[in-house]
Amino acid sequence: MMKNLLIGLILIFSVSLIAQRNENNDYWNSWRYTPKKEMAAEFESAVVKKMQKFNATPETAIMTYKIITGRNSGTYERVEAMKYPKDYDMDRSAESEYWQKNVEKYVERSSGQMRWDRINNVTLNWDPENPGTPSKYLERTTFDVKPGKIMHFRRFMERVTKIRNNRGTKETQLMYRCISGGSSNMFVMVNGWNKYQDDRGINNLESTFREDYNKEFGRGTFEEDYENFGDSLESWGEMTETMELVPSLTTGMMN
């Protein structure tokens, strides 16, 4: 029993280590900050000054979203996109010290850094070579997957992505798996758009999503895959939040 446990732990740590060192992958860093009561303006002002000093170039860029639904409303999520192994060797101690001295005093609570591995085959309408301007709105769904059920979860996500692409979905879609700072069984899917009234490519279709899914993968496949997907999630395993871009705290959009 103990031998099997040790082997399992070794495999988990090995996968995490290899994942973060894969030169072909891009990694994303995220932090969450909730300002102290009545100090959101002071927090934003301090972050702007920090970004002007440390995050003014594409190589050091950060984008910021504010959560506008759910229990985390008012919390800011800051994201560094498309990092590679070499980026984690950079000395960023001066930036960290500046934050601790000038920004942290306005923070009620924070998450610490989380690191994510973007999953290529669950990406839609987004080009890593030309990522463009961040979407104004994001729908961010967190999935906590049961141990041993990741294959069922990922199969459904990958097949759903294929059908969404076939049906002409215009939203941006990205999915990530946590590799550090949280459970390796945690996945996040992000869908982005710019206007609520935009045509997202999901209207006026003659067939339903279920019909297209079964036509592509076989009769009854949607029902089976959806059941397995539901069974793959922990009882608390799915939470969706809506977020809005904060241009003044986003590199390339600051005044």
Secondary structure, DSSP 8 states (H G I E B T S, - for coil): -HHHHHHHHHHHHHHHHHHTT-TT--EEEEEEEEE-TT-HHHHHHHHHHHHHHH--SGGG--EEEEE-SSTTTT-EEEEEEEE-GGGGGS--HHHHHHHHHHTGGGEEEE---EEEEE-GGG-BS--TTS--S--SEEEEEEEEE-TT-HHHHHHHHHHHHHHHHHTT--SEEEEEEEEESS-TTEEEEEEEES-TTS--S-SS-SS-HHHHHHHHH-TTHHHHHHHHHHHHEEEEEEEEEEEEE-GGGSTTT--
